């Protein structure tokens, strides 16, 4: 159920604004491999708990000590 909510939120926050506003088309569809696909992968890793939120920041702080 939670995954369905994430998909609906993603659709409402990303897809609808890109499709509904013609001025956004050039910005939304340009370089999707740079901004969209990595974020989908990161979201999946967070959802499946392969990564925890702020994991990179935590590791940097631990190495800094």
Secondary structure by P-SEA (a helix, b strand, c coil): caaaaaaaaaaaccaaaaaaccccccccccccccccaaaaaaaaaaaacccccaaaaaaaaaaac
